[in-house]
Amino acid sequence: MITVSIATKNSGKTIRKCILSVLKAFPKSELDSIVIIDNGSTDNTLKIVQSLRKKYRLIKIFSYKGLLGGVRVQQAINSKTDWVVFVDSDVFIYPNWWKVVKEYITKKNVFWIQTLAETDYSEPYKSFFEWSIKNISAIAFYATAVRRNAILNFKDKLEKIHGCEDLALYEEIKRRGGNTISIKEPLAFHYGDRDDLIKNRFIRSGQSYRLWKGYSAAIFRLFRTFFTNIGKVFLYYMNKKISFNDFIQLLIIQTNNWILFSKGVFSSTLIRELHNEGGLNEEK
């Protein structure tokens, strides 16, 4: 049996399709529950989930206000199976997702199985982003299976992180000698406006990395990220033979991403706003 857990916050535009994609991908006999952890939605997210629960009683709803790392911990705590599949609320998994992933579940000492998600980003960033994920890799919870005890063993530190929580957990698994698998076959679709996603992700990551590792490490990563971002564009340019105009456009995009990360490193405003002692409540 497996648990699928979805973290939501103002996910009204995508949550119905996300949940239905999960129900289509997993046989009833293998899906223990779908755990929803809502982090303070003010739109119609909870109304949509509650309407779906009337038909699908395996859906469980919890409300939790706190940092994203704390949300991940709650996702694990409220799952009862050895493995938890984390699906972002703006991700739709393909019907063959579980059929492909479950072949790796029983492999020795595996704690993390990540799958590739296609996107609706505009070109040339769409092709560049998907090529980068497939050929260079990246760490993300888009649609990833993780052993529950890997999260619970790291929960005290994970609860203090907002953004980079996926990287923090991944590095902890590797530090403890656990194996990770990245499946390069597209098994999901990540919906969302690129500008909003990128802006929020990079600012949040910069702030969280500083809180997690400290200023010195964050500044070091800041410079490393700049050269890594630019280096990816050059590799893509040489491998894919894109036009010079697309090359310049990608350089500008990657530089802007780095600037957003920089803003996060040197600003703590958002992190202070996110700290909340609201705790967890289960929807009856």
Secondary structure, 3 states (H helix, E strand, C coil): CEEEEEEECCCCCCHHHHHHHHHHHCCCCCEEEEEEEECCCCCCHHHHHHHHHHHCCCEEEEEEECCHHHHHHHHHHCCCCCEEEEECCCEEECCCHHHHHHHHHCCCCEEEEEEEEEECCCCCHHHHHHHHHHHCCCCCCCEEEEEHHHHHCCHHHHCCCCCCHHHHHHHHHHHCCCEEEEEEEEEEEECCCHHHHHHHHHHHHHHHHHHHHCHHHHHHHHHHHHHHHHHHHHHHHHHHCCCHHHHHHHHHHHHHHHHHHHHHHCCCHHHHHHCCCCEEEECC
